[in-house]
């Protein structure tokens, strides 16, 4: 909500990562990854395509810009002073944003599978969603897809772990589907997603593990690597992610 309000309050203008960190996470020590992940989640909720954005556009090396039209509600305010009209207008605008987000949440809740059904999925089962390419110009989609396939291959080799194949996972690429629905359709208890970003000769891969039953992120990690050998980088990161996920999943629901 704070992220959306900040971008909407500066609609049409570029809001830097630093400004977003100060505005959305005041007094909290977090990295720019928090901004990237929050923007990605917000885009998913809004059904926004980062390549052809209708709401939030990425401005390379600068920040983000709200490209949707934002304006205060122009209701009748007869007999109300100008200051009061501005206050009511701002209040109505904020209320409109809240109602919009509430509608999105209600839609997602009433269109997802009951949690009791999700709990019935095999405890040791995980789906790897296609990793997002968040680099400038989005020219690293091939690497992101390769990262996804490498993780699926590694996880498939873990004894007792059920992992849907690449065809099933890539079906959801570019689709705005709630995690709970994906888990239900693929018959898994966990979902792994992530992103790939490249800056100069350095590559950053972020991954997170979500328990479908609750929707909570139970593990996340960021890996920075020099971009000298793509295949080695994929293999290295896939190996570390697999070890971490194995420990998280084997720990069970009590984590």
For each residue, the residues with C-beta under 8 A, 3 or more apart:
1: 4 5 97 98 101
2: 5 6 23 24
3: 6 7 20 24 35 38 39 42
4: 1 7 8 42 97 101
5: 1 2 8 9 94 97
6: 2 3 9 10 15 19 20 23 24
7: 3 4 10 11 15 56 64 65 66
8: 4 5 11 66 70 97
9: 5 6
10: 6 7 13 15 66
11: 7 8 66 68 69 70
12: 65 66 67
13: 10 65
14: 59 62 63 64 65
15: 6 7 10 19 20 23 63 64 65
16: 19 20 62 63
17: 20 21 32 35 63
18: 21 22
19: 6 15 16 22 23 63
20: 3 6 15 16 17 23 24 35 63 64
21: 17 18 24 25 30 32 34 35
22: 18 19 25 26
23: 2 6 15 19 20 26
24: 2 3 6 20 21 35 38
25: 21 22 28 30 34
26: 22 23
27:
28: 25
29:
30: 21 25 33 34
31: 34 222
32: 17 21 35 36
33: 30 36 37 206 222
34: 21 25 30 31 37 38
35: 3 17 20 21 24 32 38 39 64
36: 32 33 39 40 134 195 197 206
37: 33 34 40 41 195 206 208
38: 3 24 34 35 41 42
39: 3 35 36 42 43 56 58 64
40: 36 37 43 44 132 134 195
41: 37 38 44 45
42: 3 4 38 39 45 46 48 56
43: 39 40 46 47 48 49 50 53 55 56
44: 40 41 47 48 176
45: 41 42 101 104 108
46: 42 43 54 55 56 104
47: 43 44 176
48: 42 43 44 53 54 55 56
49: 43 52 53 54 174
50: 43 53 56 58 134 138
51: 138
52: 49
53: 43 48 49 50 56 57 58 67
54: 46 48 49 67 68
55: 43 46 48 66 67 68
56: 7 39 42 43 46 48 50 53 64 65 66 67
57: 53 64 65 66 67
58: 39 50 53 64 134
59: 14 62 63 64 65
60: 136 137
61: 136
62: 14 16 59
63: 14 15 16 17 19 20 59
64: 7 14 15 20 35 39 56 57 58 59
65: 7 12 13 14 15 56 57 59
66: 7 8 10 11 12 55 56 57 70
67: 12 53 54 55 56 57
68: 11 54 55
69: 11
70: 8 11 66
71: 74 93
72: 89 90 92 93
73: 89 92 93 96
74: 71 89
75: 88 89 92
76:
77: 80 84 85 88 89
78:
79:
80: 77 84 85 88
81: 84 85
82: 85 86
83: 86 87
84: 77 80 81 87 88
85: 77 80 81 82 88 89
86: 82 83 89 90
87: 83 84 90 91
88: 75 77 80 84 85 91 92
89: 72 73 74 75 77 85 86 92 93
90: 72 86 87 93 94
91: 87 88 94 95
92: 72 73 75 88 89 95 96
93: 71 72 73 89 90 96 97
94: 5 90 91 97 98
95: 91 92 98 99
96: 73 92 93 99 100
97: 1 4 5 8 93 94 100 101
98: 1 94 95 101 102
99: 95 96 102 103
100: 96 97 103 104
101: 1 4 45 97 98 104 105
102: 98 99 105 106
103: 99 100 106 107
104: 45 46 100 101 107 108
105: 101 102 108 109
106: 102 103 109 110
107: 103 104 110 111
108: 45 104 105 111 112 178
109: 105 106 112
110: 106 107
111: 107 108 178 181
112: 108 109 178 180 181 184
113: 117 118 180 181 183 184
114: 117 118
115: 118 119 180 213 214
116: 119 120
117: 113 114 120 184
118: 113 114 115 121 180 183 184 189 212 213
119: 115 116 213
120: 116 117
121: 118 125 183 184 187 188 189 212
122: 125 162 187 188 189
123: 189 249 252 253
124: 160 161 162 189 249 250
125: 121 122 161 162 163 187 188 189 190
126: 155 161 162 163 188 189 190 191 192 209 245 249
127: 163 164 168 169 182 183 186 188 190 191 192
128: 148 151 152 155 163 169 192 193
129: 148 169 172 182 191 192 193
130: 144 145 148 169 170 172 173
131: 144 145 147 148 193 194 195 196 205 207
132: 40 144 193 194 195 196
133: 138 139 140 141 143 144 195 196
134: 36 40 50 58 138 195 196 197
135: 138 139 140 196 197 198 199
136: 60 61 139 198
137: 60
138: 50 51 133 134 135 141
139: 133 135 136
140: 133 135 143 144 196 198
141: 133 138 144 145
142: 145 146
143: 133 140 146 147 196 198 203 230 234
144: 130 131 132 133 140 141 147 148 195 196
145: 130 131 141 142 148 149 170
146: 142 143 149 150 230 234
147: 131 143 144 150 151 194 196 205 234 237 238
148: 128 129 130 131 144 145 151 152 166 169 170
149: 145 146 152 153 166
150: 146 147 153 154 234 235 238
151: 128 147 148 154 155 192 238 241 242
152: 128 148 149 155 156 163 164 165 166 169
153: 149 150 156 157 238
154: 150 151 157 158 238 239 241 242
155: 126 128 151 152 158 161 163 192 242 245
156: 152 153 161 163
157: 153 154
158: 154 155 161 242 246
159:
160: 124
161: 124 125 126 155 156 158 246 249
162: 122 124 125 126 187 188
163: 125 126 127 128 152 155 156
164: 127 152 168 169 186 187 188
165: 152 168 169
166: 148 149 152 169 170
167: 170 171
168: 127 164 165 171 186
169: 127 128 129 130 148 152 164 165 166 172 173 186
170: 130 145 148 166 167 173
171: 167 168 175
172: 129 130 169 175 177 182
173: 130 169 170
174: 49
175: 171 172
176: 44 47
177: 172 181 182
178: 108 111 112 181 182
179: 182 183 191 210 212 215
180: 112 113 115 118 183 184 212 215
181: 111 112 113 177 178 184 185
182: 127 129 172 177 178 179 185 186 191 212
183: 113 118 121 127 179 180 186 187 188 189 190 191 212
184: 112 113 117 118 121 180 181 187 212
185: 181 182
186: 127 164 168 169 182 183
187: 121 122 125 162 164 183 184
188: 121 122 125 126 127 162 164 183 191 212
189: 118 121 122 123 124 125 126 183 211 212 213
190: 125 126 127 183 209 210 211 212 245 249
191: 126 127 129 179 182 183 188 209 210 212
192: 126 127 128 129 151 155 207 208 209 210 241 245
193: 128 129 131 132 207 208 210
194: 131 132 147 205 206 207 208
195: 36 37 40 131 132 133 134 144 205 206
196: 131 132 133 134 135 140 143 144 147 203 204 205
197: 36 134 135 203 204 206
198: 135 136 140 143 202 203 204 227
199: 135 202 204
200:
201: 226 227 228
202: 198 199 224 225 226 227
203: 143 196 197 198 224 225 226 227 233
204: 196 197 198 199 222 223 224 225
205: 131 147 194 195 196 222 223 225 233 237
206: 33 36 37 194 195 197 220 221 222 223
207: 131 192 193 194 220 221 222 223 241
208: 37 192 193 194 217 219 220 221
209: 126 190 191 192 217 218 219 220 245 248 249
210: 179 190 191 192 193 215 216 217 218
211: 189 190 214 215 216 218 253
212: 118 121 179 180 182 183 184 188 189 190 191 215
213: 115 118 119 189 253
214: 115 211
215: 179 180 210 211 212
216: 210 211
217: 208 209 210 220
218: 209 210 211 248 255
219: 208 209 244 245 248
220: 206 207 208 209 217
221: 206 207 208 240 241 244
222: 31 33 204 205 206 207
223: 204 205 206 207 237 240 241
224: 202 203 204
225: 202 203 204 205 233 236 237
226: 201 202 203
227: 198 201 202 203 230 233
228: 201 232 233
229: 232 233
230: 143 146 227 233 234
231: 234 235
232: 228 229 235 236
233: 203 205 225 227 228 229 230 236 237
234: 143 146 147 150 230 231 237 238
235: 150 231 232 238 239
236: 225 232 233 239 240
237: 147 205 223 225 233 234 240 241
238: 147 150 151 153 154 234 235 241 242
239: 154 235 236 242 243
240: 221 223 236 237 243 244
241: 151 154 192 207 221 223 237 238 244 245
242: 151 154 155 158 238 239 245 246
243: 239 240 246 247
244: 219 221 240 241 247 248
245: 126 155 190 192 209 219 241 242 248 249
246: 158 161 242 243 249 250
247: 243 244 250 251
248: 209 218 219 244 245 251 255
249: 123 124 126 161 190 209 245 246 252
250: 124 246 247
251: 247 248 254 255
252: 123 249 255
253: 123 211 213
254: 251
255: 218 248 251 252
